[in-house]
Amino acid sequence: MKKVHWLGLLLLIGAFLFSSCWFGSSDDYKMVTGSIHLRSVKPGTGSLQSVLLSRGGSGPILFDTLPKNPSGGIQILEQAGIADSLTLKLKGVTFIMKGGDEVKSLDPDTQTPIEISLTGDGSVAKTIDLPVPLGTIEKVKLFFDPFAKIKGKIENKNYSDGTNDYTGIYVQTKAQYYFDAQTGKLMDTKNTLDNISDDTEVTTPPNYTFYQYTPPAQDLEEALLCLSKETYFYVETPLNQTIPADESPVITIAGDLSRMLRFSIRGSEFCPTDTTVQSYQMFVANHYLNYLFAAFVGTGGTIQGYEYVYADQESGLDSSWARTGWMTLVFDGSGKLAYGVMVPDGQGGSPEGYLSEYPGSGSAISFKVTKDQNTNFTINNFTKQSALGGQGIADLDAPTSDPNSASSLVDGKVRFTLKMQWQ
């Protein structure tokens, strides 16, 4: 009987240790009434009201992002551009605390979905009142419905599969040939669900027949965007802010639409007979949504967006095949960096990651960029611009490269051009 008694006690202790109480729940934290403001920006200028509070914290939280392309020739399988609009359905919010506890604020299993339409005009698209835990919040985790809608065009871009090059391509979103929102199945080139038997065989790389246009663009249509095959798609964005007991905090989630639209040559629309390509489930996709949403405490701030071009030497910056991307900087009221990220347009070997160690001022600024625990580099001699179109050339100091990787960064030059400024 004693053996049975002790076995039962051990099972009871084990159940407690692995319960949600042990890992943290809203019952373990004092909650205050707060709100989330969701807004978005895109290239141009505009005004954001109020002043962004200093974020504090211990630096960026790191995420894994899109894997590098296979070694070989230069592969540019994706290109990115501005989304005219993005419509999402928010299904839940969780706060990830210092130490790793996840505190559920809006339960994605019970919350009625909240539709959010982001247009990049800087205004607050949606205000959501919700309980916020006191203490240091490291990340805000947003749960979305896996289906969204996006609209926009990408102009005059180059693509390459490592063997064949396609230059001067113009593509736009269309309402057909995407996922069916009810079944989650992919439309193929004949607008049928998961049935490639009626498609013409494609033995050569894609020619963009179904999305290519000759300028000017036709009327843009909302494309159905599948973000995940799971029940939810979630974004985790760093916050690193301590919520004091005497506040009713406002947390702003700002989406940067400048690189929200991404076209990829992966997908059944282009290569219906290629089983490898068929395994990729998205054509209009975005692997970088973690990068494109900033979280901060307050209701405004200064947000800048820079187009960047990277090459191993300055003379290569004007090459049509130079690596390109976008850098978002969010500053608080004192000029300190609250959030910064470099997002590639899709080419392997492009600068990518979260910014840290950014000084408050100076004309020859140096900062660190970290993609993951093993990938980082330094930008030196960066000049913060004050007027749209202003540009400067900085130095990229790369770590020792991997000789077996065709996409490793090397020392080079980066030209930054200011394209967006919200104050």
Secondary structure, DSSP 8 states (H G I E B T S, - for coil): -HHHHHHHHHHHHHHHHTSHHHH--GGGS-EEEEEEEEEEE-SEEE---S------SSS-----------SSS-EE-EEEE-EEEEEEEEEEEEEEETTS-EEEEE-TTTS--EEEEE-SEEEEEEEEEEEEESEEEEEEEEEE-SEEEEEEEEEEEEEEESS-EEEEEEEE--SSSSB-TTT--BB-TTS-BS-GGGS----S----TTTB--SS------EEEE--SSS-EEEEEEEEEEE-TT---EEEEEEEGGG-EEEES-STTT-TT-HHHHT---SB--S-TTTTEEEEESS--EEEEEEEEEESSGGGTTSTTSEEEEEEEEE-TTS-EEEEEEEESS-TT---EEEES--SS-SSEEEEEEEETTEEEEEEEE----STT-EEEEEEE-----TT-TT---SEEEEEEEEEEE-
